[in-house]
Amino acid sequence: MESVTVKLATPPSRPELPTPPSAGEISPTRTPTLSETSKISVILTASFAAIISPISSSIYFPALNSLAEDLHVSISLITLTVTTYLIFQGIAPSFIGNFSDTYGRRPAYIICFAIYIAANIGLALQDSYVALMVLRCLQSSGSSGTIALGSAVVADVSTRAERGRYIGYASMGVTLGPALGPIVGGLLDQYLGWRSIFWFLVIFAGVFFVVTLIAMPQTCRAVVGNGSGAVPTWQLSLVQFLRQRGKRKQGPEAIDVQFAKRGPRRPNPFASVKIAADKEAGIILWYGSLLYAGYFAVLSTWSPQLKARYSFDSLKIGLCYLPLGLGSLTSRWTVGRLLDMNFHRLARQHNMPIIKNKQQDIREFPVEAARLQISIPLIYGACACIVAYSWVLSFKTNLAGPLVMLFFLGHLVSGAFSSLNTLVVDINKESPATAVAANNLFRCLMGAGASAVANPLIGRIGIGWTGTVIACLWLVFSPSLWAVMEYGLKWRGEADAKRLKKKEKEEEEKRQANPEAGSTAQRSTP
């Protein structure tokens, strides 16, 4: 008892935050004890589960004209369903991300897949524009949460020193979706009709849903700790359940003390907005959203540009999205390895040991520099690529020119997204899914705005100047990332101290309100 009092009376030089309620009594320095192969398997499962969100968005583009004709509405009204899809794609993860940080990843996956599959069945059967609009919003709500869950799984099973590489694995599905979606959508719409697109998505999602139920373990540290303790039966995958069935026969079933002690907490859907209010995280989120808005402006205008300039049909248009997807896919390995190499380099400079399966303490480590030293050059390269792409397309050159530029644009922008996303997870270790949901919220809202103004802007000033405007916006606001790299460590320390002070004040108020409970807690302290 006395030793505890002395320890509390001597604060460390840098405030150390207590483990938040969402993490129970779990040590924040340990990661789940999984082998390298198991980590990759779990992350790849989460990655390909996350493909349903981007593929649902891009597979829809080739069928826009067919939908407008069959539902007897204008193409502008059909395009509006793309904007509403993006809006719900940004909002929905704020609910499911915080839910998964509280109750675990598996229940969140089950909810996402159930909503998504039901929405696709409705979309395949509907015959009205209103039903299309409502069900597309429901489809987006179900699919978009899987992206936040995928990044959260990476944070669950990896340390910061290896996270760059694993984020690359986790992003494979998200990258393949925009590349494969238009091709599959064009083929299905041309030969089987637009309804076949949604039946395809039902089957596609159903397969991944079954794989998730069978093989995807619970990784949320608020539920399983480092993976070596007891897990509630309802949180087990089928594989885990079969493995532990024999062990249960040898004695009474173990109780998850961490989960039971913590008790149920109501998820807070506004937690994502609170993350954006933080100085450091807010700058990263807003700049990432600006980057995404410019990228989505290219993505959403590529199809009408191809139709207007080259008179391509839906299948050829879908194939022309392939370089963009391939460029994004290659960045997952190159940029991921660069992030890990730079983290190790700075760790050596700061004499920070890197131990396998042990989380690094970054209270005195400039993790911002480790990530932004990679992402900032990528952003400047993307500025050059988008200017080159837009002017090459403006001069109506051979199609090879804009296709090559799109490959490099996809590589550079996707790499910058990965590094910024990794940094957001790094500085929000207690609630990674909520942090990624905040990232997704602002990106999708900005992307929805960009998709609404991009085509009218091209009509007024041309594709060349539109690309130049996007590049200038990226350049003008890039000093904000330099500020994060320079002052991020200081801002983090101030935010940690503020949270610690607030936590101590709340605990003091609880002790004053219930002194008997406080004295009981002190007597039970070892």
DOBAVO-584747 format. One record per residue (C-alpha): x, y negated, z negated; residue in three letters. Coordinates in pm, 1 decimal. Layout:
REM DOBAVO-584747
(pt (X,Y,Z),'ala')
...
This chain:
REM DOBAVO-584747
(pt (0.0,0.0,0.0),'met')
(pt (275.6,-240.3,-89.1),'glu')
(pt (471.9,-155.8,221.3),'ser')
(pt (170.6,-239.3,434.3),'val')
(pt (136.5,-577.3,261.4),'thr')
(pt (501.1,-663.5,325.2),'val')
(pt (470.3,-564.5,687.7),'lys')
(pt (171.2,-790.4,737.5),'leu')
(pt (342.3,-1079.0,563.6),'ala')
(pt (635.4,-1069.4,807.5),'thr')
(pt (501.9,-1138.8,1155.1),'pro')
(pt (715.1,-1049.3,1456.8),'pro')
(pt (880.0,-1316.3,1666.7),'ser')
(pt (621.9,-1252.2,1938.1),'arg')
(pt (262.4,-1177.8,1827.5),'pro')
(pt (158.0,-818.2,1880.5),'glu')
(pt (-204.8,-770.2,1964.5),'leu')
(pt (-394.2,-502.7,1777.4),'pro')
(pt (-552.2,-229.7,1983.6),'thr')
(pt (-893.3,-350.9,2097.0),'pro')
(pt (-1207.6,-159.5,2010.6),'pro')
(pt (-1235.8,-26.4,2362.3),'ser')
(pt (-913.4,161.4,2314.9),'ala')
(pt (-1000.4,309.0,1979.0),'gly')
(pt (-699.1,411.3,1776.0),'glu')
(pt (-486.6,502.4,2075.7),'ile')
(pt (-128.9,389.7,2095.1),'ser')
(pt (-84.1,156.2,2389.8),'pro')
(pt (270.2,274.0,2450.6),'thr')
(pt (187.0,623.6,2572.2),'arg')
(pt (40.7,732.6,2902.9),'thr')
(pt (-148.9,1056.5,2962.4),'pro')
(pt (87.3,1354.4,2957.6),'thr')
(pt (43.4,1471.5,3316.5),'leu')
(pt (300.2,1621.7,3549.2),'ser')
(pt (405.4,1436.6,3863.8),'glu')
(pt (196.4,1670.5,4081.0),'thr')
(pt (-107.7,1630.2,3856.7),'ser')
(pt (-77.6,1251.4,3863.3),'lys')
(pt (-64.5,1243.2,4242.7),'ile')
(pt (-358.2,1485.5,4268.6),'ser')
(pt (-573.0,1278.5,4032.8),'val')
(pt (-482.1,951.5,4205.1),'ile')
(pt (-545.6,1091.0,4554.1),'leu')
(pt (-886.6,1217.4,4440.7),'thr')
(pt (-970.1,868.8,4310.9),'ala')
(pt (-829.2,714.1,4628.7),'ser')
(pt (-1043.7,914.1,4866.9),'phe')
(pt (-1347.7,866.7,4644.9),'ala')
(pt (-1292.6,491.4,4690.7),'ala')
(pt (-1302.8,523.1,5070.2),'ile')
(pt (-1683.4,516.8,5065.3),'ile')
(pt (-1694.4,140.8,5002.8),'ser')
(pt (-1480.5,12.5,5293.1),'pro')
(pt (-1600.2,279.8,5535.7),'ile')
(pt (-1963.2,190.3,5459.4),'ser')
(pt (-1888.1,-169.6,5549.4),'ser')
(pt (-1690.8,-108.5,5869.1),'ser')
(pt (-1886.6,190.6,6006.6),'ile')
(pt (-2186.8,-42.4,6027.7),'tyr')
(pt (-2035.9,-294.3,6272.1),'phe')
(pt (-2076.5,-97.2,6599.8),'pro')
(pt (-2446.4,-36.2,6524.6),'ala')
(pt (-2546.2,-400.8,6474.2),'leu')
(pt (-2689.0,-440.7,6825.2),'asn')
(pt (-2879.1,-110.2,6806.8),'ser')
(pt (-3030.3,-201.6,6469.7),'leu')
(pt (-3139.7,-543.7,6594.4),'ala')
(pt (-3310.6,-385.3,6896.4),'glu')
(pt (-3486.8,-106.2,6705.1),'asp')
(pt (-3602.9,-326.2,6415.7),'leu')
(pt (-3704.3,-611.6,6653.2),'his')
(pt (-3500.9,-882.5,6477.8),'val')
(pt (-3223.4,-1113.5,6590.7),'ser')
(pt (-2855.8,-1025.7,6564.6),'ile')
(pt (-2816.0,-1316.2,6319.6),'ser')
(pt (-3058.5,-1152.1,6076.0),'leu')
(pt (-2877.7,-818.9,6108.3),'ile')
(pt (-2545.6,-994.1,6046.1),'thr')
(pt (-2696.0,-1135.6,5727.0),'leu')
(pt (-2702.3,-780.3,5588.0),'thr')
(pt (-2321.0,-781.6,5614.2),'val')
(pt (-2302.3,-1095.4,5399.6),'thr')
(pt (-2537.7,-956.7,5134.1),'thr')
(pt (-2340.9,-631.3,5134.2),'tyr')
(pt (-2025.2,-826.4,5047.7),'leu')
(pt (-2200.9,-1023.4,4774.2),'ile')
(pt (-2317.2,-708.4,4597.1),'phe')
(pt (-1979.3,-548.7,4662.4),'gln')
(pt (-1833.7,-825.4,4449.1),'gly')
(pt (-2095.7,-829.6,4172.8),'ile')
(pt (-2160.0,-459.0,4107.5),'ala')
(pt (-1805.7,-360.2,3993.1),'pro')
(pt (-1831.9,-613.0,3709.2),'ser')
(pt (-2092.1,-383.7,3551.8),'phe')
(pt (-1944.3,-44.9,3636.7),'ile')
(pt (-1584.6,-148.2,3561.2),'gly')
(pt (-1659.1,-258.7,3206.9),'asn')
(pt (-1880.6,48.0,3157.6),'phe')
(pt (-1593.4,277.1,3258.8),'ser')
(pt (-1348.8,101.8,3024.1),'asp')
(pt (-1592.8,179.5,2741.8),'thr')
(pt (-1734.5,524.2,2823.0),'tyr')
(pt (-1481.1,664.3,3067.3),'gly')
(pt (-1427.5,706.0,3439.7),'arg')
(pt (-1627.0,1026.1,3501.1),'arg')
(pt (-1969.6,890.3,3392.4),'pro')
(pt (-1902.4,581.5,3602.9),'ala')
(pt (-1820.8,793.6,3908.2),'tyr')
(pt (-2140.2,995.6,3863.1),'ile')
(pt (-2351.1,678.1,3849.6),'ile')
(pt (-2179.7,532.0,4158.3),'cys')
(pt (-2222.7,842.9,4372.1),'phe')
(pt (-2585.0,897.1,4265.7),'ala')
(pt (-2683.5,540.7,4362.4),'ile')
(pt (-2484.5,551.8,4685.3),'tyr')
(pt (-2620.5,883.8,4812.5),'ile')
(pt (-2980.4,784.9,4733.5),'ala')
(pt (-2934.7,452.2,4915.7),'ala')
(pt (-2796.7,621.1,5228.5),'asn')
(pt (-3088.4,864.4,5241.7),'ile')
(pt (-3323.5,567.1,5226.4),'gly')
(pt (-3128.7,382.4,5498.3),'leu')
(pt (-3148.1,681.4,5731.2),'ala')
(pt (-3527.5,699.3,5689.3),'leu')
(pt (-3627.1,329.5,5679.6),'gln')
(pt (-3798.9,145.6,5966.1),'asp')
(pt (-3811.3,-218.1,5852.1),'ser')
(pt (-3570.1,-506.7,5816.4),'tyr')
(pt (-3665.6,-569.5,5452.8),'val')
(pt (-3591.9,-207.6,5362.3),'ala')
(pt (-3259.1,-230.7,5546.9),'leu')
(pt (-3159.8,-541.8,5352.2),'met')
(pt (-3258.3,-402.5,5010.7),'val')
(pt (-3105.2,-59.8,5065.3),'leu')
(pt (-2780.5,-206.9,5199.8),'arg')
(pt (-2750.3,-403.4,4875.4),'cys')
(pt (-2814.1,-82.9,4680.4),'leu')
(pt (-2561.8,103.5,4895.7),'gln')
(pt (-2301.1,-163.8,4824.7),'ser')
(pt (-2374.3,-152.8,4451.0),'ser')
(pt (-2310.9,220.4,4442.1),'gly')
(pt (-1999.7,229.7,4657.1),'ser')
(pt (-1807.4,-77.9,4543.5),'ser')
(pt (-1745.3,43.8,4189.1),'gly')
(pt (-1524.2,325.5,4317.0),'thr')
(pt (-1252.9,77.0,4418.7),'ile')
(pt (-1221.8,-60.9,4065.5),'ala')
(pt (-1229.8,292.7,3926.5),'leu')
(pt (-946.7,401.2,4156.9),'gly')
(pt (-710.5,128.6,4034.2),'ser')
(pt (-817.0,197.3,3675.2),'ala')
(pt (-722.1,564.7,3713.2),'val')
(pt (-374.3,455.6,3827.1),'val')
(pt (-341.8,236.9,3517.4),'ala')
(pt (-456.3,529.8,3301.0),'asp')
(pt (-199.7,782.3,3421.9),'val')
(pt (106.4,571.9,3513.5),'ser')
(pt (352.7,335.9,3351.7),'thr')
(pt (434.3,-7.9,3488.8),'arg')
(pt (772.8,113.7,3614.0),'ala')
(pt (606.7,361.6,3853.2),'glu')
(pt (276.7,185.5,3915.8),'arg')
(pt (375.7,26.7,4246.3),'gly')
(pt (419.9,365.6,4412.4),'arg')
(pt (101.6,508.3,4263.9),'tyr')
(pt (-101.1,203.0,4364.2),'ile')
(pt (9.0,292.2,4717.2),'gly')
(pt (-146.7,637.3,4682.9),'tyr')
(pt (-460.9,487.6,4528.2),'ala')
(pt (-500.9,244.0,4817.4),'ser')
(pt (-485.6,505.3,5092.3),'met')
(pt (-860.2,559.1,5097.5),'gly')
(pt (-936.4,187.0,5084.8),'val')
(pt (-697.0,136.2,5376.9),'thr')
(pt (-825.4,420.5,5592.7),'leu')
(pt (-1187.0,307.7,5556.3),'gly')
(pt (-1164.7,-9.0,5770.4),'pro')
(pt (-951.6,176.2,6027.2),'ala')
(pt (-1169.8,486.3,6067.7),'leu')
(pt (-1511.4,330.8,6003.7),'gly')
(pt (-1556.4,145.6,6335.4),'pro')
(pt (-1437.5,448.4,6534.9),'ile')
(pt (-1674.2,690.2,6360.3),'val')
(pt (-1957.3,437.4,6371.0),'gly')
(pt (-1908.5,374.1,6741.5),'gly')
(pt (-1910.3,745.5,6824.7),'leu')
(pt (-2217.9,820.7,6614.2),'leu')
(pt (-2415.6,520.6,6737.1),'asp')
(pt (-2335.1,586.3,7100.8),'gln')
(pt (-2418.4,958.0,7104.0),'tyr')
(pt (-2657.2,1023.5,6810.6),'leu')
(pt (-2810.6,686.3,6722.3),'gly')
(pt (-2766.3,454.1,6425.8),'trp')
(pt (-2954.2,678.4,6180.1),'arg')
(pt (-2682.4,941.0,6216.7),'ser')
(pt (-2436.7,694.7,6058.7),'ile')
(pt (-2619.6,703.5,5727.3),'phe')
(pt (-2671.7,1082.0,5736.3),'trp')
(pt (-2298.4,1114.2,5795.2),'phe')
(pt (-2233.9,898.4,5487.5),'leu')
(pt (-2469.9,1116.6,5280.4),'val')
(pt (-2271.9,1429.6,5371.3),'ile')
(pt (-1937.2,1251.9,5339.6),'phe')
(pt (-2014.5,1114.8,4993.0),'ala')
(pt (-2170.9,1443.0,4883.4),'gly')
(pt (-1847.2,1629.4,4952.4),'val')
(pt (-1641.3,1383.7,4747.2),'phe')
(pt (-1903.0,1386.1,4472.2),'phe')
(pt (-1869.9,1763.7,4438.9),'val')
(pt (-1488.9,1740.6,4439.6),'val')
(pt (-1503.8,1474.1,4168.1),'thr')
(pt (-1734.6,1683.6,3950.5),'leu')
(pt (-1515.5,1992.0,3988.2),'ile')
(pt (-1161.6,1856.6,3972.1),'ala')
(pt (-1153.0,1493.2,3852.3),'met')
(pt (-1046.9,1482.8,3483.9),'pro')
(pt (-1138.9,1209.2,3240.2),'gln')
(pt (-840.2,971.2,3231.2),'thr')
(pt (-972.6,670.1,3038.0),'cys')
(pt (-746.3,625.0,2735.1),'arg')
(pt (-1035.2,495.4,2526.1),'ala')
(pt (-1175.3,849.0,2547.7),'val')
(pt (-882.1,1089.8,2589.0),'val')
(pt (-583.5,902.7,2443.1),'gly')
(pt (-270.3,1043.4,2607.3),'asn')
(pt (-456.6,1353.2,2725.4),'gly')
(pt (-335.1,1588.3,2452.9),'ser')
(pt (-632.6,1553.4,2216.3),'gly')
(pt (-990.4,1678.1,2215.4),'ala')
(pt (-1234.3,1550.6,2477.1),'val')
(pt (-1616.6,1555.8,2453.0),'pro')
(pt (-1763.9,1846.0,2650.3),'thr')
(pt (-1974.5,1617.1,2869.0),'trp')
(pt (-1657.4,1431.7,2973.3),'gln')
(pt (-1485.6,1746.6,3105.4),'leu')
(pt (-1451.1,1837.6,3470.6),'ser')
(pt (-1565.1,2184.8,3570.9),'leu')
(pt (-1203.1,2301.4,3592.2),'val')
(pt (-1128.7,2169.1,3242.5),'gln')
(pt (-1447.9,2322.3,3104.6),'phe')
(pt (-1361.1,2668.5,3237.1),'leu')
(pt (-1006.5,2643.0,3100.5),'arg')
(pt (-1124.6,2544.8,2753.2),'gln')
(pt (-1415.1,2788.8,2729.5),'arg')
(pt (-1186.5,3065.4,2609.5),'gly')
(pt (-1021.6,2837.1,2354.3),'lys')
(pt (-1356.8,2744.4,2200.7),'arg')
(pt (-1428.6,3109.3,2127.7),'lys')
(pt (-1124.2,3119.4,1899.5),'gln')
(pt (-1262.1,2858.6,1658.8),'gly')
(pt (-1503.4,2570.4,1613.2),'pro')
(pt (-1512.9,2311.0,1883.8),'glu')
(pt (-1283.2,2016.2,1823.1),'ala')
(pt (-1444.7,1677.9,1778.1),'ile')
(pt (-1318.3,1373.7,1956.9),'asp')
(pt (-1241.2,1165.8,1649.2),'val')
(pt (-1134.8,864.7,1855.1),'gln')
(pt (-1460.3,846.2,2049.8),'phe')
(pt (-1679.8,926.2,1750.1),'ala')
(pt (-1503.4,676.7,1527.6),'lys')
(pt (-1533.0,400.9,1781.5),'arg')
(pt (-1899.0,469.0,1847.6),'gly')
(pt (-2094.2,349.4,2147.6),'pro')
(pt (-2040.1,-7.2,2263.6),'arg')
(pt (-2260.8,-197.2,2500.3),'arg')
(pt (-2074.8,-276.6,2824.0),'pro')
(pt (-2029.4,-646.4,2891.5),'asn')
(pt (-2085.8,-730.9,3260.3),'pro')
(pt (-1948.3,-1082.3,3203.5),'phe')
(pt (-1607.5,-951.8,3094.3),'ala')
(pt (-1485.1,-992.3,3453.7),'ser')
(pt (-1569.5,-1361.9,3448.0),'val')
(pt (-1387.8,-1401.1,3115.0),'lys')
(pt (-1072.6,-1254.8,3270.5),'ile')
(pt (-1088.3,-1518.5,3543.8),'ala')
(pt (-1097.2,-1789.4,3274.4),'ala')
(pt (-746.1,-1690.7,3165.1),'asp')
(pt (-488.6,-1929.8,3312.3),'lys')
(pt (-252.8,-1671.1,3458.5),'glu')
(pt (-510.7,-1414.5,3569.8),'ala')
(pt (-734.0,-1688.7,3709.0),'gly')
(pt (-464.3,-1822.1,3942.3),'ile')
(pt (-385.3,-1472.3,4069.1),'ile')
(pt (-753.6,-1394.5,4124.8),'leu')
(pt (-828.5,-1718.0,4305.8),'trp')
(pt (-527.4,-1698.4,4536.1),'tyr')
(pt (-596.3,-1331.6,4609.2),'gly')
(pt (-952.1,-1431.5,4698.8),'ser')
(pt (-825.6,-1699.9,4936.2),'leu')
(pt (-594.6,-1446.8,5098.9),'leu')
(pt (-880.9,-1198.5,5135.7),'tyr')
(pt (-1113.3,-1462.9,5281.3),'ala')
(pt (-868.8,-1536.6,5562.3),'gly')
(pt (-809.4,-1167.9,5624.3),'tyr')
(pt (-1181.7,-1091.8,5636.3),'phe')
(pt (-1236.3,-1382.3,5874.4),'ala')
(pt (-1005.7,-1201.9,6117.7),'val')
(pt (-1174.7,-867.8,6049.4),'leu')
(pt (-1529.9,-995.7,6103.7),'ser')
(pt (-1452.6,-1198.8,6419.3),'thr')
(pt (-1238.4,-937.9,6596.2),'trp')
(pt (-1543.3,-749.1,6727.0),'ser')
(pt (-1722.0,-1047.3,6891.7),'pro')
(pt (-1389.7,-1173.2,7030.1),'gln')
(pt (-1326.8,-838.0,7199.8),'leu')
(pt (-1676.9,-831.2,7344.6),'lys')
(pt (-1658.1,-1190.1,7470.5),'ala')
(pt (-1302.2,-1183.6,7609.5),'arg')
(pt (-1261.2,-822.3,7724.9),'tyr')
(pt (-1626.2,-701.2,7763.8),'ser')
(pt (-1561.7,-391.5,7550.3),'phe')
(pt (-1834.8,-151.3,7439.7),'asp')
(pt (-1879.7,-39.6,7077.7),'ser')
(pt (-1645.8,260.3,7108.3),'leu')
(pt (-1356.0,57.5,7253.6),'lys')
(pt (-1411.8,-212.9,6992.4),'ile')
(pt (-1389.2,48.8,6719.0),'gly')
(pt (-1060.2,180.0,6858.8),'leu')
(pt (-914.0,-172.1,6858.6),'cys')
(pt (-947.1,-183.7,6478.5),'tyr')
(pt (-699.9,105.0,6452.1),'leu')
(pt (-374.7,-103.9,6453.7),'pro')
(pt (-506.8,-310.5,6164.0),'leu')
(pt (-574.3,4.2,5962.7),'gly')
(pt (-242.8,167.6,6052.2),'leu')
(pt (-52.8,-144.8,5949.9),'gly')
(pt (-234.1,-146.1,5617.2),'ser')
(pt (-164.8,223.7,5566.5),'leu')
(pt (211.4,192.5,5619.9),'thr')
(pt (233.9,-86.2,5363.0),'ser')
(pt (119.8,150.1,5087.4),'arg')
(pt (453.2,330.9,5093.0),'trp')
(pt (695.9,50.7,5180.7),'thr')
(pt (556.4,-214.2,4946.2),'val')
(pt (486.4,34.3,4666.9),'gly')
(pt (849.1,146.7,4661.4),'arg')
(pt (972.4,-212.8,4676.1),'leu')
(pt (758.0,-299.7,4373.2),'leu')
(pt (902.6,-12.7,4169.7),'asp')
(pt (1260.2,-88.0,4279.5),'met')
(pt (1226.0,-453.6,4183.7),'asn')
(pt (1072.6,-361.2,3847.1),'phe')
(pt (1366.7,-129.2,3771.4),'his')
(pt (1615.5,-397.0,3881.9),'arg')
(pt (1471.9,-659.4,3648.1),'leu')
(pt (1439.8,-401.8,3369.3),'ala')
(pt (1814.4,-337.6,3389.8),'arg')
(pt (1883.1,-712.1,3381.0),'gln')
(pt (1671.8,-747.9,3065.1),'his')
(pt (1807.3,-428.7,2901.9),'asn')
(pt (1459.3,-277.4,2891.6),'met')
(pt (1473.3,104.5,2878.2),'pro')
(pt (1245.8,299.5,3110.0),'ile')
(pt (1133.7,630.3,2958.9),'ile')
(pt (915.6,874.0,3150.1),'lys')
(pt (548.1,874.7,3041.4),'asn')
(pt (611.7,585.7,2801.0),'lys')
(pt (454.1,250.7,2873.2),'gln')
(pt (691.8,-45.3,2887.5),'gln')
(pt (648.4,-335.8,2646.3),'asp')
(pt (628.8,-646.4,2867.5),'ile')
(pt (582.8,-908.8,2596.0),'arg')
(pt (935.9,-1035.5,2665.2),'glu')
(pt (963.1,-907.4,3023.1),'phe')
(pt (883.7,-1119.9,3333.6),'pro')
(pt (650.9,-873.7,3504.5),'val')
(pt (521.0,-1165.6,3711.9),'glu')
(pt (860.3,-1198.9,3879.7),'ala')
(pt (878.9,-822.8,3935.2),'ala')
(pt (558.3,-835.0,4139.5),'arg')
(pt (554.2,-1182.7,4296.2),'leu')
(pt (911.9,-1164.1,4425.6),'gln')
(pt (771.4,-903.5,4663.3),'ile')
(pt (428.0,-1049.3,4737.7),'ser')
(pt (526.2,-1411.2,4813.4),'ile')
(pt (754.6,-1325.1,5111.0),'pro')
(pt (480.7,-1096.6,5242.9),'leu')
(pt (231.8,-1384.3,5229.7),'ile')
(pt (462.6,-1616.7,5423.4),'tyr')
(pt (514.0,-1345.9,5685.1),'gly')
(pt (136.1,-1303.4,5709.4),'ala')
(pt (100.1,-1677.4,5775.3),'cys')
(pt (327.7,-1647.5,6077.9),'ala')
(pt (144.0,-1336.4,6201.7),'cys')
(pt (-204.6,-1484.2,6184.0),'ile')
(pt (-94.2,-1794.7,6374.9),'val')
(pt (69.0,-1577.6,6642.3),'ala')
(pt (-236.8,-1350.0,6663.2),'tyr')
(pt (-485.5,-1633.9,6699.3),'ser')
(pt (-293.3,-1821.4,6969.0),'trp')
(pt (-206.8,-1507.7,7166.8),'val')
(pt (-577.4,-1420.2,7166.1),'leu')
(pt (-668.5,-1777.6,7256.5),'ser')
(pt (-454.0,-1770.3,7572.2),'phe')
(pt (-623.3,-1446.1,7690.0),'lys')
(pt (-300.2,-1252.5,7729.0),'thr')
(pt (-269.8,-876.9,7762.7),'asn')
(pt (-452.8,-692.3,7484.1),'leu')
(pt (-123.6,-546.7,7357.7),'ala')
(pt (-24.0,-887.8,7217.8),'gly')
(pt (-302.6,-932.9,6961.5),'pro')
(pt (-297.7,-559.1,6877.6),'leu')
(pt (70.8,-574.9,6780.6),'val')
(pt (10.6,-888.3,6574.2),'met')
(pt (-282.3,-719.1,6399.6),'leu')
(pt (-60.1,-426.8,6301.2),'phe')
(pt (191.0,-654.5,6129.1),'phe')
(pt (-84.2,-870.9,5980.2),'leu')
(pt (-246.8,-562.8,5827.9),'gly')
(pt (88.4,-444.1,5692.4),'his')
(pt (181.7,-776.0,5530.3),'leu')
(pt (-158.2,-876.8,5390.8),'val')
(pt (-232.5,-530.4,5252.6),'ser')
(pt (109.8,-524.5,5088.0),'gly')
(pt (40.3,-860.6,4926.1),'ala')
(pt (-298.6,-733.0,4806.5),'phe')
(pt (-132.4,-427.6,4648.9),'ser')
(pt (127.4,-631.1,4459.7),'ser')
(pt (-126.0,-887.6,4334.2),'leu')
(pt (-362.3,-608.6,4232.6),'asn')
(pt (-79.4,-434.5,4045.9),'thr')
(pt (2.6,-755.2,3858.8),'leu')
(pt (-360.9,-804.7,3755.2),'val')
(pt (-364.7,-451.1,3612.0),'val')
(pt (-26.6,-504.9,3440.8),'asp')
(pt (-141.9,-806.2,3242.2),'ile')
(pt (-481.9,-654.5,3151.7),'asn')
(pt (-375.0,-314.6,3022.5),'lys')
(pt (-666.6,-273.7,2778.9),'glu')
(pt (-934.2,-308.6,3049.3),'ser')
(pt (-788.6,-226.5,3392.5),'pro')
(pt (-1122.5,-142.2,3556.6),'ala')
(pt (-1272.0,-471.3,3437.8),'thr')
(pt (-966.7,-658.6,3569.4),'ala')
(pt (-993.5,-495.7,3911.6),'val')
(pt (-1368.3,-566.1,3909.4),'ala')
(pt (-1291.7,-934.5,3850.7),'ala')
(pt (-1047.7,-919.8,4140.3),'asn')
(pt (-1311.6,-758.8,4359.2),'asn')
(pt (-1580.6,-1006.3,4250.5),'leu')
(pt (-1397.0,-1318.2,4364.7),'phe')
(pt (-1253.4,-1159.1,4678.0),'arg')
(pt (-1589.5,-1037.7,4802.5),'cys')
(pt (-1766.5,-1365.7,4731.1),'leu')
(pt (-1494.8,-1556.1,4917.9),'met')
(pt (-1503.2,-1296.2,5195.1),'gly')
(pt (-1880.0,-1337.0,5228.1),'ala')
(pt (-1833.9,-1710.8,5267.6),'gly')
(pt (-1556.5,-1660.6,5522.9),'ala')
(pt (-1768.0,-1422.3,5730.7),'ser')
(pt (-2048.6,-1679.6,5736.4),'ala')
(pt (-1834.5,-1971.7,5860.2),'val')
(pt (-1569.5,-1798.0,6073.5),'ala')
(pt (-1767.9,-1756.9,6396.5),'asn')
(pt (-1918.9,-2110.0,6388.8),'pro')
(pt (-1570.6,-2250.3,6319.8),'leu')
(pt (-1425.6,-2060.9,6615.8),'ile')
(pt (-1707.7,-2199.4,6830.0),'gly')
(pt (-1614.3,-2555.9,6735.1),'arg')
(pt (-1232.0,-2555.9,6728.5),'ile')
(pt (-1134.1,-2228.0,6896.1),'gly')
(pt (-969.8,-1909.8,6770.6),'ile')
(pt (-617.4,-2057.3,6786.5),'gly')
(pt (-684.8,-2348.9,6553.9),'trp')
(pt (-899.3,-2131.9,6325.7),'thr')
(pt (-601.9,-1902.5,6263.6),'gly')
(pt (-380.8,-2206.6,6207.7),'thr')
(pt (-622.9,-2346.0,5946.9),'val')
(pt (-620.0,-2013.0,5760.3),'ile')
(pt (-239.0,-2002.5,5759.5),'ala')
(pt (-220.0,-2362.8,5635.3),'cys')
(pt (-456.0,-2285.5,5346.2),'leu')
(pt (-240.9,-1988.3,5245.5),'trp')
(pt (71.7,-2205.9,5258.7),'leu')
(pt (-73.5,-2507.1,5077.0),'val')
(pt (-191.4,-2302.6,4777.4),'phe')
(pt (109.3,-2066.6,4761.2),'ser')
(pt (293.7,-2287.3,4505.2),'pro')
(pt (37.1,-2167.1,4250.5),'ser')
(pt (201.1,-1822.5,4269.8),'leu')
(pt (543.3,-1980.1,4217.6),'trp')
(pt (400.2,-2141.6,3903.2),'ala')
(pt (279.1,-1802.0,3778.7),'val')
(pt (621.9,-1651.9,3843.3),'met')
(pt (790.3,-1935.6,3652.0),'glu')
(pt (549.9,-1985.3,3360.6),'tyr')
(pt (351.1,-1661.0,3348.7),'gly')
(pt (552.6,-1510.8,3062.5),'leu')
(pt (497.5,-1824.3,2852.4),'lys')
(pt (125.7,-1834.1,2933.0),'trp')
(pt (89.7,-1468.7,2838.6),'arg')
(pt (254.3,-1532.9,2503.2),'gly')
(pt (22.7,-1823.4,2429.8),'glu')
(pt (-283.4,-1618.0,2526.8),'ala')
(pt (-166.2,-1325.3,2309.9),'asp')
(pt (-117.4,-1554.5,2011.0),'ala')
(pt (-461.5,-1706.5,2062.8),'lys')
(pt (-629.0,-1364.2,2081.0),'arg')
(pt (-442.0,-1244.3,1772.6),'leu')
(pt (-547.7,-1551.5,1576.9),'lys')
(pt (-909.6,-1500.7,1682.9),'lys')
(pt (-893.6,-1133.1,1585.0),'lys')
(pt (-753.4,-1212.6,1240.5),'glu')
(pt (-1021.9,-1476.4,1187.5),'lys')
(pt (-1298.0,-1228.0,1276.0),'glu')
(pt (-1153.6,-965.4,1040.9),'glu')
(pt (-1129.8,-1221.2,761.1),'glu')
(pt (-1493.0,-1321.0,813.0),'glu')
(pt (-1595.3,-954.5,797.8),'lys')
(pt (-1403.3,-904.6,472.7),'arg')
(pt (-1566.8,-1210.6,318.4),'gln')
(pt (-1911.4,-1096.2,429.8),'ala')
(pt (-1859.5,-741.9,297.8),'asn')
(pt (-1581.2,-739.6,35.1),'pro')
(pt (-1658.0,-381.8,-78.2),'glu')
(pt (-1598.5,-243.9,272.1),'ala')
(pt (-1272.1,-436.7,292.9),'gly')
(pt (-1144.9,-297.1,-37.8),'ser')
(pt (-1244.4,54.8,68.8),'thr')
(pt (-1051.8,14.6,395.7),'ala')
(pt (-743.4,-101.5,203.0),'gln')
(pt (-759.0,199.0,-34.7),'arg')
(pt (-779.9,435.0,262.4),'ser')
(pt (-469.1,282.6,424.2),'thr')
(pt (-180.7,535.9,399.8),'pro')
